[in-house]
Amino acid sequence: MTSDTIKVTPLQGRKLGAQITMPSYTTDPSKLNESDFKQLKKALLEHSVLIIPGMEGLKPESQHALNVRFDPSSATNYGHKEELFHSSKSILAKDGKCVPRRPEVMMVGNGSFEAGHEGMKEFTLEHPTHKTFHKQLLTNDEMANKQTRFYRWHIDAALYELSPPVVTTLLGLIVPPSNDRQTIIYEDTNESIDIAKGATAFASGKVAFDLLSKDQQEQALNTIVEYAPHPYIYINDCKATSDGLTIVSEEPGKEASLDSLPEWEESKIKRLPLVWTNPETGNHHLQVHGCCVYKLLDATTGKTIADLKEAREIVHKMMRPAISPENIYCHAWNQGDLCIFHNRGVIHSVTGELDPSEKRLMHQCNIASGSDPEVVL
């Protein structure tokens, strides 16, 4: 049954997420009337992750327009500088290809595709796998038993020069069958979670903050995260912890020396609050890209609280409870699902081990915002 307004249905038994039923007058969420779009934006800020089924016909132009509507200050470019995103020295180099006529929309996924999709020639996509990024790998037996990992928990952001996008939209066009299951085992607790192959995992920054002790909350509220210049190149040779939350600090360090990075300017280094305030609810969200942390600073004095190794350890300790099985939502993709998530309210991660022959095709859009999150004091 259709109606003349959108319907918001919170996901049952989850700490985040809601499903959206579109109104009868349009199938394009970028063309919602002002009242319905206001309701959609309110739902996003309250539930952090929205799922709209049946959007397989959504064009890249509409997907881009939807992102801009959520944040009119956003720049007309992808959330990263393309030449840095696709640099062979970046951990992101293989993560996607731009739609030619709407380059803010990236094609991500797995497998080889014939010419014709959105004006593309033949192209190949590669699904991220922990085998190329984690320090300790699953054994062949564990992978044969359908184990997988959280690849990298992160915020979509360049974390240098450009401001973090407010929202990311992700459209599932070709997805693995949702009844094809894999398992993540938490090495530190031996808990496990059963997920659909290729599920996208989300963890709430609000939940992360709420789970902190009072002392940790006070510390977090007074902390600025400084990210490395060109952070994805800085950590290109590094390896991640098995839960994908941060980087393993090694001796000698595997990080690139600052003078070996592409040209950078001190003024373009990102120093962002560890805690971001939700503009709708007023809730505090612990928001940090643990793999790209460089140091932690005192928000009042600007003095260093912790350098690289200790900063990673502090961030990991703060974020780890938020990714426990009972706190996360792992979206099992169906063809046509449009996922809209509040990139300033959640962290997320790729999951799944896919064979090269398995096809997966998604359209992803995030656009750098016109301003950074404000410092919370």
C-alpha positions in Angstrom: 0.0 0.0 0.0 1.3 3.5 -0.9 0.6 6.7 0.8 1.1 10.4 0.1 3.9 10.8 2.6 7.0 8.8 3.6 6.9 6.3 6.3 9.7 5.7 8.8 9.9 2.2 10.4 12.7 1.7 12.9 14.6 -1.6 12.6 13.4 -4.0 15.3 15.9 -5.1 17.9 18.6 -2.7 16.6 20.2 0.3 18.3 20.3 2.1 14.9 18.6 2.0 11.6 15.2 2.5 10.0 13.5 1.5 6.7 11.8 4.1 4.6 8.7 3.6 2.5 8.4 6.1 -0.3 5.3 8.2 -1.0 3.1 7.5 -4.0 4.0 10.7 -5.9 7.7 9.8 -6.6 10.1 7.0 -6.6 13.1 9.4 -6.5 14.1 10.4 -3.0 16.0 13.5 -4.4 12.6 14.8 -5.5 10.7 14.5 -2.3 8.6 17.6 -1.4 10.0 19.8 1.3 7.8 18.3 4.1 8.8 14.7 3.3 12.5 15.6 2.8 12.5 17.3 6.2 11.1 14.1 7.7 13.7 12.0 5.9 16.5 14.2 7.2 15.1 14.1 10.7 14.9 10.3 10.5 18.5 10.1 9.3 19.8 12.1 12.2 17.7 10.1 14.7 18.3 6.6 13.3 21.7 7.1 11.6 21.1 4.6 8.8 18.1 4.5 6.5 17.2 1.8 4.0 15.0 2.5 1.0 14.2 -0.7 -1.0 13.4 -0.8 -4.7 15.8 1.9 -5.8 17.6 0.0 -8.6 16.4 2.5 -11.2 18.0 5.5 -9.3 20.3 7.4 -11.7 23.7 8.8 -10.6 22.4 12.3 -11.1 19.6 11.7 -8.6 21.9 10.0 -6.1 24.3 13.0 -6.3 21.4 15.5 -6.0 20.1 13.6 -2.9 23.5 14.0 -1.2 23.7 17.7 -2.0 20.2 18.2 -0.7 21.2 16.8 2.7 24.2 19.2 2.7 23.8 22.2 0.4 27.2 23.4 1.5 28.9 20.4 -0.1 31.4 21.0 -2.8 30.9 19.7 -6.3 33.5 16.9 -6.0 33.9 13.5 -4.4 34.8 13.3 -0.7 38.4 12.8 -1.7 40.7 14.4 -4.3 40.6 11.9 -7.1 44.3 12.0 -7.9 45.1 11.1 -4.2 42.2 8.6 -3.9 43.5 6.6 -6.9 47.2 7.0 -6.1 49.1 3.7 -6.4 50.6 4.6 -3.0 47.2 4.8 -1.2 45.3 2.0 0.6 42.2 3.3 -1.3 43.7 2.9 -4.8 41.6 -0.1 -5.7 38.4 0.9 -4.0 36.3 2.2 -6.9 35.9 3.9 -10.3 34.0 7.1 -11.1 30.9 7.2 -13.2 32.2 9.2 -16.2 29.3 11.8 -16.4 28.8 12.1 -12.6 32.3 11.5 -11.0 31.0 12.2 -7.5 29.4 8.8 -7.7 31.8 5.9 -7.4 31.3 2.3 -8.6 32.5 -0.1 -6.0 32.2 -3.9 -5.8 33.8 -7.0 -7.2 34.3 -8.8 -10.5 34.5 -7.9 -14.2 31.8 -6.0 -16.1 31.1 -5.6 -19.8 31.1 -2.2 -21.5 27.9 -0.2 -21.3 27.2 0.4 -17.6 26.8 4.2 -17.2 28.9 4.8 -20.2 31.8 2.7 -19.0 34.1 0.6 -21.2 34.9 -2.9 -19.8 36.0 -2.5 -16.1 36.9 -4.6 -13.1 36.3 -4.0 -9.4 38.0 -5.5 -6.5 36.2 -6.1 -3.1 38.5 -5.1 -0.2 39.8 -8.1 1.7 41.5 -8.3 5.1 44.2 -10.5 3.4 45.8 -7.3 2.0 45.4 -5.1 5.1 45.4 -7.0 8.4 48.5 -7.9 10.3 47.2 -11.3 11.4 45.2 -13.2 8.7 42.5 -15.8 8.9 43.9 -19.3 8.2 42.8 -21.2 5.1 40.7 -23.5 7.3 39.0 -20.6 8.9 38.2 -19.1 5.5 37.0 -22.5 4.3 34.6 -22.4 7.3 33.2 -19.1 6.0 34.9 -16.8 8.4 35.4 -13.1 7.5 36.5 -9.9 9.2 35.5 -6.3 9.6 37.9 -4.9 6.9 38.3 -1.3 8.2 36.0 0.7 10.5 36.0 4.3 9.2 34.3 7.6 8.4 34.1 8.5 4.7 36.5 11.4 4.6 39.7 12.5 3.0 40.9 13.7 6.4 43.2 16.2 4.7 42.1 19.6 3.2 38.5 18.5 2.6 35.8 18.4 5.3 34.0 15.1 6.1 30.8 14.5 4.2 27.6 14.8 6.1 26.0 11.7 4.4 27.0 8.8 2.3 24.5 7.1 -0.1 25.2 3.5 -1.2 23.0 1.8 -3.9 23.1 -2.0 -4.3 22.8 -3.0 -8.0 24.3 -6.5 -8.0 24.7 -8.2 -4.6 25.6 -11.7 -3.3 22.5 -13.7 -2.3 21.5 -12.7 1.3 21.2 -16.4 2.3 25.0 -16.8 1.6 26.3 -16.4 5.1 29.7 -15.7 6.7 30.8 -15.4 10.3 32.9 -12.9 12.2 34.6 -14.1 15.4 35.8 -11.6 18.0 39.2 -12.7 18.9 39.3 -10.9 22.3 36.0 -12.3 23.6 35.3 -15.3 21.3 31.9 -13.9 20.5 30.6 -14.3 17.0 28.2 -12.7 14.6 26.5 -14.4 11.6 26.2 -12.0 8.6 25.2 -12.0 5.0 28.2 -12.2 2.6 29.2 -8.7 1.7 27.1 -7.0 4.5 28.0 -3.4 5.4 28.5 -3.1 9.1 27.5 0.1 11.0 28.4 1.2 14.6 26.7 4.2 16.3 28.9 7.0 17.5 26.2 7.8 20.1 26.4 4.3 21.4 30.2 4.5 21.4 30.1 7.7 23.5 27.3 6.4 25.9 29.4 3.3 26.6 32.4 5.3 27.9 32.9 5.8 31.6 32.3 9.3 32.9 36.1 10.0 33.0 36.4 8.7 29.4 33.5 10.9 28.3 35.1 14.0 29.9 38.4 13.1 28.2 36.8 12.6 24.8 34.9 15.8 25.0 38.1 17.7 25.5 40.1 15.9 22.7 41.0 16.9 19.2 42.1 14.2 16.7 44.9 15.2 14.4 45.1 13.2 11.3 48.3 12.6 9.3 48.8 14.5 6.1 47.6 12.4 3.2 46.7 9.7 5.7 45.8 6.9 3.3 49.2 7.2 1.8 50.9 7.7 5.2 49.6 4.2 6.3 49.8 2.4 2.9 52.5 0.0 4.1 50.9 -0.5 7.5 48.7 -3.3 8.7 45.5 -3.2 10.7 44.3 -4.8 13.9 42.2 -7.9 13.4 39.0 -6.0 14.3 39.7 -3.3 11.7 39.6 -0.5 14.3 43.1 0.9 14.0 46.7 0.2 12.9 49.2 -2.1 14.5 52.2 0.0 15.6 55.4 -1.8 14.7 59.1 -1.3 15.4 60.4 0.0 13.1 57.3 1.8 12.0 55.8 1.1 8.6 54.3 4.6 8.2 55.6 6.7 5.4 57.9 9.5 6.4 56.3 12.9 6.2 58.9 14.2 3.7 58.1 11.3 1.4 54.4 12.1 1.1 52.9 14.2 -1.8 53.3 17.9 -1.2 51.3 19.0 1.8 50.6 22.1 3.8 50.3 22.5 7.6 47.1 24.6 7.1 45.4 21.7 5.4 46.0 19.1 8.1 42.7 18.0 9.6 42.3 18.5 13.4 38.7 17.4 14.2 36.9 16.9 17.5 36.8 13.4 18.9 33.1 14.0 19.8 30.7 15.5 17.3 27.2 16.8 18.2 24.1 15.6 16.4 22.3 18.8 15.1 18.9 17.2 15.5 19.1 15.3 18.8 21.9 17.1 20.6 23.5 13.7 21.3 27.2 13.3 21.5 28.8 10.9 18.9 32.3 9.5 19.2 33.5 9.9 15.7 37.0 8.9 14.7 38.9 7.1 11.9 41.1 5.0 14.0 43.4 3.8 11.2 44.3 7.4 10.2 44.9 8.9 13.7 48.2 10.7 14.1 48.0 12.2 17.5 45.5 13.4 20.1 45.4 17.0 21.3 44.0 18.9 24.2 41.1 20.9 22.8 41.7 23.9 25.1 45.5 24.2 25.0 46.3 22.4 21.8 49.0 20.5 23.5 49.7 16.8 22.6 47.9 14.3 24.8 49.2 11.2 23.0 51.4 10.5 20.0 50.9 7.8 17.4 51.2 4.5 19.2 49.4 5.7 22.4 46.8 7.6 20.4 45.9 4.4 18.5 45.6 2.5 21.8 43.4 5.1 23.4 41.1 5.3 20.3 40.9 1.5 20.1 39.9 1.2 23.8 37.2 3.8 23.4 35.7 2.4 20.2 35.9 -1.3 20.8 32.7 -1.7 22.9 30.7 0.0 20.2 31.4 -2.8 17.6 30.3 -5.6 19.9 27.7 -7.9 18.3 24.8 -6.4 20.2 25.6 -2.8 19.2 26.1 -3.0 15.5 23.8 -3.3 12.5 25.1 -5.4 9.5 23.0 -4.6 6.5 22.3 -7.7 4.3 22.0 -6.3 0.8 19.1 -6.9 -1.6 19.2 -5.6 -5.1 17.8 -2.1 -5.2 18.5 -1.2 -1.6 19.5 2.4 -1.2 21.4 2.9 2.1 21.7 6.5 3.4 23.9 6.9 6.4 24.8 9.8 8.6 28.6 9.9 8.0 29.0 12.2 11.0 27.0 9.9 13.3 28.3 6.4 12.5 31.4 4.5 11.5 31.1 1.6 9.1 33.0 -1.3 7.6 33.1 -3.5 4.6 32.8 -7.2 5.4 33.0 -10.4 3.4 35.5 -12.5 1.4 34.5 -12.7 -2.2 36.0 -14.8 -5.0 37.3 -12.9 -8.0 34.5 -14.4 -10.1 31.7 -13.2 -7.8 30.0 -10.0 -9.0 29.0 -7.1 -6.8 28.2 -3.7 -8.0 27.3 -0.6 -5.9 27.0 3.1 -6.5 28.5 5.1 -3.7 28.3 8.9 -3.3 29.8 11.1 -0.6 30.7 14.7 -1.1 33.0 16.9 0.9 31.1 19.3 3.1 31.6 23.0 3.2 32.7 23.0 6.9 34.1 20.8 9.6 32.2 19.5 12.7 32.3 22.0 15.5 34.5 21.4 18.6 32.4 20.3 21.6 33.5 22.0 24.8 
